[in-house]
Amino acid sequence: MSQALKQQLVDCIRMLEQSDIIDYNGHASILLDTGHMLINAGSCQRSCLTVDDICTIDMEGQVVDGGSFKPPLEFHLHAGIYRARTDVKAVVHAHPKWSTFLSMAGKPYLPVYGQGSLVYPMPVLDSPNSINNKVMADRLAATLGDRSAAMMKAHGAVTVGPNIVEAFVLANYMEENAYRQYMAMQIGEPYVFNDHELAMCREKLWNETLFKRAWDHFKAKLK
């Protein structure tokens, strides 16, 4: 099972890289039943990631399995969320440009796209600092609260879920919504979904089958 989860994590990160959501930075993790987590090594090349680049660490960042690899400095981000959220089993952290443009400019994330509305309202951590210590990790976890996504001002974003498929798909939905919002703002005032439309989107689109379909769409394009 661990090997299959490692491959799933590899697929997630490579798909995020191909979608320009993760570049030479960024990381994703899966929480194991042991209380340890799988996470990509900080030094790995995201575009050609393999299972050999995945290490197993404890909540203090100590490598349990993974040879000489070291976790990313922001492993604290993952550990902090797992400590605060017993429902979360997977975390994605990236520096997606369209979402980050919004937080850089102090513009709120608005629900302008059906799938993107699933992560609205979007909390924002009012700091661009790296989440590389427990204090910052706890601040981010508090900002995230019970939501599935949060932004960090002029830094990036995080999405979470009960599995890596959901965390990955929500990261894509979030970035696509941010892109559409940004582009619409160049023309005029974007249409923002009302409460009824938001409820209808959540009822119809928050669906494991649709999440899996989105995952399969991106996975089919992996080189």
C-alpha positions in Angstrom: 0.0 0.0 0.0 2.8 2.4 0.9 4.4 1.9 -2.6 1.0 2.6 -4.3 0.6 5.8 -2.2 4.1 6.9 -3.1 3.2 6.5 -6.8 0.0 8.4 -6.3 1.9 11.2 -4.7 4.4 11.2 -7.5 1.6 11.4 -10.1 0.0 14.3 -8.1 3.2 16.4 -8.0 4.1 15.7 -11.7 0.6 16.7 -12.7 0.8 19.9 -10.7 4.1 20.7 -12.4 2.7 20.1 -15.9 -0.2 22.4 -14.9 2.2 25.2 -13.9 0.9 25.0 -10.3 4.2 23.7 -8.9 7.6 24.6 -10.4 11.0 23.9 -8.8 9.4 24.4 -5.4 6.2 23.1 -3.9 5.4 19.9 -2.2 2.6 17.5 -1.4 2.1 14.9 1.3 0.0 11.9 2.4 -0.6 11.1 6.0 0.0 7.4 6.9 -1.9 5.3 9.5 1.4 5.2 11.4 1.2 9.0 12.0 4.2 9.5 9.7 3.8 11.2 6.3 5.0 10.7 2.7 6.4 13.8 1.2 8.6 14.7 -1.7 12.3 15.4 -1.0 13.1 19.1 -1.0 15.9 18.7 -3.5 13.9 16.6 -6.1 13.1 17.7 -9.6 9.3 17.9 -9.7 9.1 17.4 -13.5 10.7 14.0 -13.4 9.8 12.8 -9.9 9.9 9.1 -9.1 9.0 7.0 -6.0 12.6 7.1 -5.1 12.2 10.9 -4.4 9.5 10.3 -1.8 10.6 10.1 1.8 8.7 9.1 4.9 9.1 11.5 7.9 7.6 12.0 11.3 5.9 15.2 12.5 9.2 16.6 13.6 10.7 16.2 10.1 13.0 13.3 10.9 13.4 10.9 8.0 12.0 7.5 8.9 12.5 6.0 5.4 14.2 7.6 2.4 17.9 7.3 2.8 19.8 10.5 2.6 16.9 12.6 1.3 15.7 15.6 3.4 12.2 16.8 3.4 11.4 20.4 2.2 11.9 23.1 4.8 8.2 23.7 4.8 7.4 20.2 6.1 6.1 22.2 9.1 3.2 23.4 7.0 2.0 19.8 6.5 2.7 18.7 10.1 0.8 21.8 11.5 -2.3 21.0 9.4 -2.3 17.3 10.3 -2.1 18.2 14.0 -5.0 20.6 13.7 -7.2 18.6 11.3 -7.9 14.9 12.0 -10.1 14.8 8.9 -7.2 15.7 6.6 -5.0 13.0 5.1 -3.4 14.9 2.2 -1.9 18.3 1.7 -0.7 20.2 -1.4 1.3 23.4 -1.1 2.3 25.4 -4.2 3.0 28.9 -5.5 0.4 29.1 -8.2 0.8 32.4 -10.1 -2.9 33.4 -10.7 -4.0 32.8 -7.1 -0.9 34.5 -5.8 -1.5 37.5 -8.0 -4.8 38.0 -6.2 -3.2 37.9 -2.7 -0.3 40.1 -3.9 -2.8 42.8 -4.9 -5.0 42.4 -1.9 -7.9 41.2 -4.1 -10.3 38.7 -2.6 -10.8 35.3 -4.2 -14.3 35.4 -5.8 -16.5 32.5 -6.9 -16.6 33.1 -10.7 -16.3 29.5 -11.9 -18.4 26.5 -10.8 -15.7 24.2 -9.6 -13.7 27.1 -8.2 -16.6 28.0 -6.0 -16.0 24.8 -3.9 -13.1 26.5 -2.1 -14.9 29.8 -1.5 -14.8 31.6 0.9 -11.0 31.7 0.8 -9.1 32.5 4.0 -5.8 34.3 3.6 -2.8 34.1 5.9 -1.7 37.8 6.2 2.0 37.0 5.9 4.3 36.1 3.0 6.8 34.3 5.3 7.8 30.7 4.6 6.0 28.1 6.8 9.2 26.7 8.0 8.6 26.6 11.7 5.9 25.5 14.1 4.7 29.0 14.9 4.0 29.8 11.3 2.5 26.3 10.7 0.1 26.9 13.6 -0.8 30.3 12.2 -1.6 28.8 8.8 -3.6 26.0 10.3 -5.6 28.5 12.3 -6.2 30.5 9.1 -7.3 27.4 7.2 -9.7 26.5 10.0 -12.2 23.9 8.7 -11.8 25.0 5.0 -10.3 23.0 2.2 -8.0 25.7 0.9 -6.2 28.9 2.0 -3.9 31.4 0.5 -0.7 33.0 1.9 -0.3 36.6 1.0 2.2 37.1 -1.8 3.4 33.5 -1.3 1.2 30.7 -2.4 -1.7 28.5 -1.4 -2.6 25.2 0.3 -5.3 22.7 -0.4 -6.2 19.7 1.7 -8.5 16.7 1.6 -9.2 13.2 2.9 -7.0 11.9 0.1 -4.5 13.2 -2.4 -7.0 13.1 -5.3 -9.2 15.7 -3.7 -6.3 17.9 -2.6 -4.9 17.8 -6.1 -8.2 18.6 -7.8 -9.1 21.4 -5.5 -5.7 23.0 -6.2 -6.6 22.9 -9.9 -10.1 24.2 -9.4 -8.7 27.1 -7.3 -6.1 28.1 -9.8 -8.5 27.9 -12.7 -11.0 30.1 -10.8 -8.2 32.6 -10.0 -7.2 32.7 -13.7 -10.7 33.3 -14.9 -11.3 36.0 -12.2 -8.0 37.8 -13.1 -8.8 37.7 -16.8 -12.4 38.9 -16.3 -11.1 41.8 -14.1 -9.1 43.0 -17.1 -12.4 43.5 -19.0 -14.7 44.6 -16.3 -16.4 43.4 -13.1 -16.6 39.6 -12.9 -19.9 38.0 -12.2 -19.9 36.5 -8.7 -22.0 33.5 -7.9 -24.8 34.2 -5.4 -25.6 32.1 -2.4 -28.1 29.9 -4.2 -25.7 29.3 -7.1 -22.9 28.5 -4.6 -25.1 25.9 -2.9 -26.1 24.3 -6.2 -22.4 24.1 -7.2 -21.5 22.4 -4.0 -24.4 20.0 -4.2 -23.6 19.0 -7.8 -19.8 19.3 -8.0 -18.5 18.2 -4.6 -18.5 14.6 -5.8 -15.8 11.9 -5.6 -16.6 10.6 -9.1 -16.1 14.1 -10.6 -12.9 14.5 -8.6 -11.6 11.2 -9.9 -12.6 12.2 -13.5 -10.6 15.4 -13.2 -7.6 13.5 -11.7 -7.8 11.0 -14.6 -7.9 13.9 -17.1 -4.6 15.2 -15.9 -3.0 11.8 -15.4 -3.7 10.8 -19.0 -1.6 13.8 -20.1 1.5 12.7 -18.0 4.5 12.3 -20.2 
